[in-house]
Amino acid sequence: MNILAIDQGTSSTKALVVSPDGSVLGEAEVPVRPVATADGGVEQDPEELWDSVLCSGRKALAEAGEPVGAIGFANQGETVLAWDRTTGRPLTPAVNWQDRRAAPVCDRLRELADGLEAITGLPLDPYFAAPKITWLRENLTTEGVATTSDTWLLHRLCGAFVTDAATASRWLLLDLDTAGWSPEACRAFGIDVASLPEPVSCAGVVGETDAFGVRVPVAGLAVDQQAALFAERCLEAGEVKCTYGTGAFLLATVGHRAVRSRSGLAGCVAWRLGEDVTYCLDGQVYTVGSAVSWLADVGLIAGPADLDGIGGSVSSPEGVSFVPGLAGLAAPFWEPSARGSFMGLSLATTRAHIIRAVVEGVAAGVAWLAKAVEADLGRPLERLRVDGGLTRSHLLMQIQADLLGVPVEVYSSPNATALGAAAFARLGSGTVLSVDEAIGRWCPAAVFEPSISADEALTRLEVWRKTAEATVRLSD
């Protein structure tokens, strides 16, 4: 049975028609446009998100020319909006996961931070959904229901009022141990538990839709990063992947018992299959692809190809260090007011040095997250699996392997998130019975081996850490 897999992301919505053997029969991508505001906001037009889902899905089906038997749906995570549950009409813009305007809400609740983290596994930060919902209620509207964008889109698709357990674990309202809403966390944010969608399995039918022609079940749901973790077969404790998209998101599977990080990471649900919950640790570098876009916007590069072409023309950044905090710093710093910074500039600094420093800064941020995972798990990483558009940069991938000191395995498709959603839909529709069969086997498109010593890697990471800590101090 073919699956229509939809990945509704920050900058685009992708749709794939995936055959039973995992090959892509048709695909389409429709851009969406986040809009940044001067006060730290990032908003999206909900109707544009909805139209992109319909358009991409219909185009992929037209290209495939074959029917599908189920739909898998992945979403961008912590983006929220208020909407009318009767009509489905949006009442606010979609407040994007990058939006920082809920920082005062978090400041106000700071004395509750430790308790909330003990319940939910998440640090108190405006990145997550609940602070955004509270901010939205206080500043935009008290009408309707306020949910993450997946719940609204699914309601329009099939009438369901649900979110998958992995997405729910990104709200700062879920009891991580029970995978159910926490009344205590809801009270802290002034949110009525009864107004929240039901957290459901990532694999299971939640409704049917005829939005793409013939009526088919919606049978697979996941937040984007966890869908990619699943697709890349990071199924056992200690297996780690990183997606390089708008941001970089490093997730480590930890098994069937929830883990609270001691190193500044977020503890989350990786996926729920029936009543069986698998957990992960999650770290984020908010501005990665968006940092590359910024380089283009200010005229330093024409496009991502220049990362290797110009950044690779010098062997080092010659003392220049970059911290990719253009939208604040996430794990392990959790400093929403931080901004991007360069240090070590001199009269000898060239455009190539700056570009290479941005690449090294992104890789160092990810490597620092990996060190936090190692500390929490009490063992070193064996490898890092990677996906996303910036894995095309050989310079970035080689620097990543160098700083980590382990092989970096590039996923064989640029569509890990959509393929993960398709795998969940196969399980949820009953097409296959095992996780192994749902995912299938894959071989890396490329493997990057470390080319520097562990001592040199540690020295470079320490320089970056000092720059990052100085950046955090400047934000106080």
VOGU-3710 file (C-alpha; in Angstrom, 3 decimals, decimal comma):
1> mnilaidqgt> 0,000/0,000/0,000  1,280/3,451/-0,933  1,408/6,179/1,730  0,979/9,934/1,297  3,491/11,431/3,757  3,194/15,149/4,538  5,887/17,107/6,362  4,545/20,537/7,308  7,698/22,491/8,180  8,848/25,982/9,015
11> sstkalvvsp> 9,824/27,153/5,537  7,961/24,651/3,353  5,540/21,760/3,270  6,788/18,599/1,571  4,633/15,720/0,407  5,801/12,308/-0,771  3,958/9,319/-2,174  5,926/6,419/-0,729  5,663/2,872/-2,061  5,710/-0,249/0,156
21> dgsvlgeaev> 9,432/-0,713/-0,522  10,189/2,869/0,558  10,790/4,336/-2,897  9,346/7,771/-3,661  6,775/7,686/-6,474  5,898/11,377/-6,378  6,938/14,420/-4,420  6,174/18,101/-4,148  7,314/21,018/-2,008  5,404/24,249/-1,414
31> pvrpvatadg> 7,154/27,171/0,345  5,650/28,947/3,329  6,887/32,278/4,644  7,546/32,956/8,340  7,529/36,690/9,080  9,802/38,127/11,780  8,612/41,121/13,799  10,691/43,796/15,481  9,710/42,648/18,987  11,150/39,131/18,633
41> gveqdpeelw> 8,086/37,547/17,107  7,966/35,062/14,248  4,523/34,475/12,754  2,991/32,409/9,974  -0,339/32,650/8,171  -2,367/29,573/9,202  -4,306/29,564/5,935  -1,012/29,526/4,038  0,021/26,461/6,056  -3,279/24,750/5,251
51> dsvlcsgrka> -3,090/25,625/1,544  0,482/24,305/1,417  -0,645/20,966/2,861  -3,393/20,610/0,258  -1,275/21,836/-2,656  1,796/19,719/-1,895  -0,273/16,599/-1,285  -2,267/16,982/-4,487  0,860/17,684/-6,556  2,678/14,644/-5,162
61> laeagepvga> -0,325/12,434/-5,915  -0,594/13,815/-9,439  3,099/13,095/-10,057  2,825/9,575/-8,659  -0,282/8,722/-10,650  -1,090/5,972/-8,158  -3,571/5,771/-5,262  -2,609/5,806/-1,603  -4,115/3,852/1,254  -3,205/6,061/4,223
71> igfanqgetv> -1,695/9,400/5,222  1,224/10,121/7,555  1,537/13,655/8,898  4,542/15,339/10,531  4,489/18,818/12,010  6,915/21,581/12,966  6,441/21,216/16,692  6,013/24,145/19,036  4,137/26,526/16,701  0,750/27,517/18,201
81> lawdrttgrp> -2,441/29,340/17,257  -5,950/29,996/18,560  -8,866/28,776/16,450  -12,615/28,235/16,517  -13,282/24,551/17,107  -16,763/24,759/15,562  -15,801/26,403/12,282  -12,076/25,638/12,148  -11,408/29,327/11,492  -8,042/30,599/12,795
91> ltpavnwqdr> -8,361/33,446/15,309  -4,675/34,424/15,434  -1,558/34,077/13,346  0,453/30,920/13,962  3,071/31,884/16,552  6,163/30,103/15,277  8,509/27,961/17,405  11,231/30,602/16,876  9,061/33,330/18,457  10,607/34,726/21,664
101> raapvcdrlr> 7,789/37,023/22,851  6,785/34,605/25,622  10,069/35,269/27,463  8,287/37,534/30,043  5,850/34,681/30,763  8,810/32,430/31,565  10,448/35,141/33,681  7,236/35,486/35,681  7,114/31,734/36,349  10,834/31,325/37,057
111> eladgleait> 10,291/30,112/40,639  8,291/27,188/39,214  10,967/26,225/36,671  12,496/23,328/38,602  9,130/21,793/39,372  7,947/22,092/35,794  11,135/20,504/34,503  10,760/17,629/36,973  7,261/16,973/35,628  7,717/17,595/31,917
121> glpldpyfaa> 11,431/17,026/31,285  11,634/20,451/29,638  13,368/23,627/30,806  11,154/26,683/31,176  11,749/28,509/27,888  9,628/30,431/25,339  10,618/27,846/22,710  7,959/25,457/23,996  4,232/25,644/23,351  2,700/26,444/26,759
131> pkitwlrenl> 4,455/29,809/27,328  3,437/30,827/23,799  -0,176/29,866/24,488  -0,189/31,914/27,694  1,336/34,867/25,833  -1,217/34,459/23,026  -4,094/34,421/25,532  -2,804/37,532/27,271  -2,025/39,510/24,127  -4,095/38,283/21,170
141> ttegvattsd> -7,357/36,536/22,110  -9,075/34,503/24,817  -11,547/32,994/22,339  -11,538/29,508/20,829  -9,011/26,814/21,627  -5,240/27,307/21,559  -3,157/24,376/20,331  -0,093/23,484/18,347  -0,528/23,789/14,588  -0,791/20,027/14,020
151> twllhrlcga> -4,049/19,807/15,976  -5,642/22,546/13,867  -4,446/21,051/10,584  -5,608/17,558/11,584  -8,995/18,948/12,611  -9,348/20,454/9,145  -8,182/17,248/7,495  -10,287/14,713/9,364  -12,214/16,368/12,210  -10,007/14,935/14,967
161> fvtdaatasr> -9,007/16,929/18,058  -5,698/15,231/18,838  -1,942/15,622/18,960  0,559/12,791/18,963  2,380/12,028/22,207  5,746/13,189/20,829  4,339/16,607/19,873  2,495/16,790/23,203  5,813/16,340/24,997  6,932/19,653/23,444
171> wllldldtag> 4,167/21,679/25,140  5,705/21,939/28,659  2,415/20,492/29,915  2,894/16,727/29,556  3,791/14,503/32,488  6,769/12,761/30,944  6,370/9,596/33,024  2,673/9,016/32,258  2,572/10,649/28,780  -0,635/12,419/29,863
181> wspeacrafg> -1,390/16,082/30,533  -0,229/17,317/33,942  -2,871/19,268/35,884  -0,091/20,953/37,890  1,741/22,179/34,792  -1,524/23,343/33,240  -2,356/25,362/36,359  1,034/27,055/36,220  0,284/28,397/32,729  -3,411/29,088/33,364
191> idvaslpepv> -4,498/26,462/30,820  -7,622/24,333/31,264  -6,797/20,633/30,848  -10,250/20,109/29,333  -9,371/22,467/26,465  -6,416/20,361/25,331  -6,367/17,787/22,522  -5,990/14,106/23,318  -2,387/12,835/23,166  -2,488/9,762/20,934
201> scagvvgetd> -0,190/7,084/19,541  2,082/8,021/16,655  0,752/4,983/14,794  -3,019/4,634/14,637  -6,020/5,881/12,694  -7,337/9,207/14,045  -9,837/9,899/11,263  -10,419/9,885/7,529  -10,094/12,611/4,909  -11,146/13,149/1,296
211> afgvrvpvag> -9,068/16,320/0,976  -6,860/14,601/-1,617  -9,574/12,752/-3,535  -10,493/9,246/-2,424  -11,297/8,981/1,282  -8,323/7,525/3,213  -7,361/7,219/6,890  -4,873/9,497/8,648  -2,829/6,818/10,372  0,603/8,245/11,312
221> lavdqqaalf> 1,465/11,349/13,352  4,719/12,753/14,689  6,611/15,930/15,436  9,246/16,465/12,747  12,452/15,621/14,621  11,112/12,462/16,201  9,848/11,307/12,800  13,388/11,689/11,443  14,817/9,829/14,462  12,476/6,936/13,659
231> aercleagev> 13,278/6,947/9,924  17,012/6,803/10,637  16,539/3,684/12,762  17,783/5,256/15,976  15,765/2,685/17,872  18,153/1,649/20,637  19,354/3,656/23,640  22,419/5,722/22,742  21,680/6,069/19,023  21,777/9,700/17,911
241> kctygtgafl> 20,763/11,751/14,879  20,940/15,437/13,964  18,772/17,243/11,418  20,233/20,355/9,792  17,287/22,473/8,683  16,185/25,938/9,750  17,806/24,927/13,026  19,875/21,900/13,996  18,168/19,353/16,221  20,127/16,568/17,873
251> latvghravr> 18,076/13,733/19,364  19,308/10,699/21,273  17,090/7,697/21,935  17,197/6,702/25,622  14,781/3,759/25,799  11,490/3,083/27,544  12,133/5,036/30,738  11,955/8,828/30,784  15,256/10,608/31,425  15,657/14,086/32,918
261> srsglagcva> 18,811/15,698/31,604  21,503/16,875/34,007  23,247/18,703/31,161  20,664/21,172/29,902  18,921/19,013/27,289  15,172/18,475/26,910  13,648/15,127/27,855  10,848/14,147/25,462  8,706/11,367/24,084  10,413/9,994/20,980
271> wrlgedvtyc> 7,291/8,093/19,893  4,389/6,189/21,318  3,221/2,990/19,628  -0,017/1,875/21,231  0,743/2,142/24,946  4,491/1,569/24,456  6,453/4,816/24,904  10,050/5,389/23,783  11,886/8,455/25,095  14,682/10,689/23,830
281> ldgqvytvgs> 16,911/13,595/24,817  16,812/16,640/22,576  19,160/19,564/21,998  18,742/22,466/19,623  20,753/25,076/17,722  18,024/27,468/16,609  19,749/29,166/13,680  21,509/26,913/11,186  19,837/27,047/7,780  18,555/30,451/8,856
291> avswladvgl> 22,155/31,517/9,616  23,091/30,518/6,057  20,122/32,541/4,791  21,390/35,470/6,844  24,820/35,179/5,185  23,041/35,441/1,836  20,819/38,315/2,982  23,840/40,413/3,970  25,608/39,604/0,713  28,429/37,378/1,966
301> iagpadldgi> 27,291/34,363/-0,077  25,012/33,829/-3,050  23,690/30,543/-1,682  24,527/27,419/0,355  27,009/26,174/-2,271  29,320/29,016/-1,249  29,813/27,449/2,172  32,128/24,923/0,572  33,255/27,066/-2,341  34,302/30,131/-0,329
311> ggsvsspegv> 34,399/28,836/3,254  36,411/25,847/2,094  38,990/28,061/0,399  40,677/28,697/3,775  41,930/25,991/6,121  40,655/27,675/9,279  38,738/30,790/10,376  42,044/32,228/11,652  40,834/32,855/15,177  37,319/34,020/14,273
321> sfvpglagla> 34,597/32,324/16,336  30,852/32,499/15,662  27,968/31,703/18,021  24,733/31,037/16,069  22,406/32,806/18,504  20,512/34,851/15,914  17,214/33,758/17,506  18,520/33,156/21,025  20,418/30,181/22,435  18,753/26,900/23,278
331> apfwepsarg> 20,304/23,839/24,953  22,362/23,774/27,033  22,384/27,555/27,623  18,643/28,378/27,434  19,166/32,097/26,967  16,344/33,465/24,768  17,703/37,019/24,824  21,135/36,007/23,475  22,111/37,178/20,009  24,564/35,909/17,442
341> sfmglslatt> 28,157/36,988/17,887  31,524/36,979/16,166  34,733/37,200/18,153  38,351/37,286/17,061  37,898/39,611/14,080  41,011/41,401/12,855  42,108/43,518/9,912  43,269/40,271/8,291  39,790/38,697/8,512  38,308/38,009/5,079
351> rahiiravve> 34,875/37,021/3,832  36,095/33,421/3,590  37,123/33,437/7,263  33,695/34,716/8,320  31,883/32,103/6,243  34,058/29,307/7,593  33,537/30,618/11,143  29,755/30,320/10,661  30,153/26,714/9,489  32,451/25,888/12,415
361> gvaagvawla> 30,124/27,670/14,855  27,177/25,527/13,762  29,253/22,331/14,014  30,582/23,348/17,432  27,074/24,025/18,713  25,983/20,545/17,643  29,152/18,978/19,084  28,471/20,650/22,418  24,999/19,096/22,440  26,566/15,718/21,726
371> kaveadlgrp> 28,874/16,169/24,725  25,789/16,845/26,854  24,199/13,607/25,589  27,358/11,684/26,476  27,304/13,150/29,980  23,645/12,216/30,498  24,009/8,682/29,122  27,373/8,061/30,767  28,994/6,752/27,599  30,562/8,129/24,418
381> lerlrvdggl> 28,743/8,357/21,106  29,661/5,734/18,529  28,407/7,682/15,505  26,078/10,501/14,461  23,416/10,011/11,797  22,475/13,210/9,970  19,858/14,490/7,560  18,607/17,808/6,183  19,582/20,212/3,443  22,909/21,314/4,903
391> trshllmqiq> 24,252/17,765/4,870  25,087/18,631/1,252  27,921/20,777/2,622  30,960/18,509/2,766  32,769/21,222/4,713  30,150/21,216/7,475  29,969/17,429/7,630  33,764/17,038/7,816  34,097/19,689/10,530  31,247/17,969/12,389
401> adllgvpvev> 33,063/14,628/12,316  36,307/16,314/13,375  34,773/18,040/16,396  32,787/14,978/17,487  35,566/12,470/16,951  33,104/9,905/15,553  31,875/9,000/12,056  29,056/11,096/10,623  26,622/9,053/8,505  24,524/11,011/6,011
411> ysspnatalg> 20,983/9,690/5,602  20,222/8,373/2,140  17,278/10,720/1,499  16,684/14,449/2,044  13,201/13,559/3,336  13,814/11,757/6,629  10,898/13,442/8,400  8,349/12,537/5,727  9,675/8,977/5,512  9,344/8,655/9,281
421> aaafarlgsg> 5,731/9,822/9,055  5,153/7,238/6,312  6,609/4,492/8,528  4,254/5,445/11,369  1,314/5,394/8,920  2,256/1,888/7,730  2,145/0,690/11,324  -0,997/2,649/12,144  -2,937/1,356/9,158  -1,984/-2,242/9,887
431> tvlsvdeaig> -0,144/-2,619/6,584  2,872/-3,971/8,470  3,166/-5,366/11,964  6,796/-4,687/12,902  8,847/-1,526/13,314  11,652/-3,120/11,319  9,381/-3,703/8,335  7,787/-0,258/8,626  11,105/1,566/8,425  13,049/-0,694/6,084
441> rwcpaavfep> 16,824/-0,774/5,705  19,075/2,010/4,460  22,744/2,648/3,783  24,447/6,028/4,320  24,844/8,212/1,248  28,244/9,264/2,638  30,334/8,715/5,760  32,699/11,382/7,114  35,497/10,155/9,367  37,347/12,378/11,881
451> sisadealtr> 40,586/13,807/10,481  42,024/15,607/13,533  43,184/14,457/16,958  40,936/14,395/19,990  43,147/17,024/21,646  42,770/19,431/18,736  39,011/18,904/18,683  38,789/19,617/22,412  40,873/22,791/22,036  38,611/24,098/19,274
461> levwrktaea> 35,480/23,272/21,250  36,828/25,049/24,334  37,427/28,210/22,302  33,856/28,051/21,059  32,498/27,384/24,560  34,227/30,477/25,921  32,797/32,562/23,098  29,313/31,172/23,747  29,555/31,845/27,478  30,730/35,413/26,786
471> tvrlsd> 27,737/35,831/24,474  25,398/34,656/27,243  26,963/37,102/29,710  26,452/39,970/27,277  22,753/39,136/27,059  22,188/39,599/30,821
//
